[in-house]
Amino acid sequence: MSSVFKKYRMTRKNVLLLAQAIINVNGKIAWQDYASDGPYPDQHRITMNEIKGTSEKFERFRNEFAHQMYNTVINDEMQRLEHDI
């Protein structure tokens, strides 16, 4: 059952909600860096503790994943998490 799509502001609380939703849906937070010079893209992973722990990792996560809020599965999960808090 899909809920109504909700737009979130990029507050710290909502960014952490997004991180938890991505972990719940995908099992991890990971992305590929195609900007490197190597023949294969660099794989990056980040944990919830890293996001919470340093502002640099928080900003990196926010820059890489803000668009995920518009994924309906992720958005539904954010709403579910928000309701459970």
N, C-alpha and C positions, 0 to 999 in steps of 0.2 A: 504494500500500500504506500503510495507516494504522497508525501505531504505537500502543502503549498510551498513553493520555493521562497526562501527567506533571504533577503539581502543583509549581510553583516558589515558593520564598520570594522576597520582594521585596528581594533583596540587590542591591547595585550591579552586580555581575557579571551577574545574571539580568536586570536592567532593561536593560542594554546588549545582552544576548543578544536580548531582546524587540525592542529597537529595530532590530537588524540583521535579525531575522526579518521584521519588518514591511516594511523596505526591500526585502528579497529577494522577498517575496510581492507587495507592492503597488507597488514602484518608488519609493516616497517615504513620508514620514511627514506626513500632512496631516489636518486636521480642520476642521469648521465650527463657528463660535461663534454659537449662536442667542440668546445673551444680549444681543447688541448691539441698539441702537435702530434701526439701519438697516433698509431694506426687504429687503435680502438678507443672509444670514449672512456674517460675516467669514470669509475663508479663512485658515488658518494653516498654515505649513509649518515643519518643524524638521529640521535635519541632524544626523547622528551627531556631527560635531565640536562643534556647539552643545550637544548633550546631555552630551558628555564634558567640555566646557569650562567650563560655569557651573552651579553648584548650583541656581540659580533655574530654568534651562531643564530640568535633570535632573528636578527636582521637578514641573514643569509636565507634562513628558512622562509621568512616572510616574502622576500624577493622571489624565491624559487617557486613558492607554492600558493601565493595569494589567488592565482587563477583557479585553483582547485575548489574554491568556495562555490564556483559556478557549475561544478559537476553535481548533478542531481543526487547521486548516491552519497557523495560526501556531504552535501547540504542536508540531506535527510538524516544522516548520522549525527551531524552537528546539532540539529534540532532535537534529536533523541537524547544526546548527551546533556544538552542544555536543560531539558525537561527533568532529567535524573539528578541534576546537581542540587 
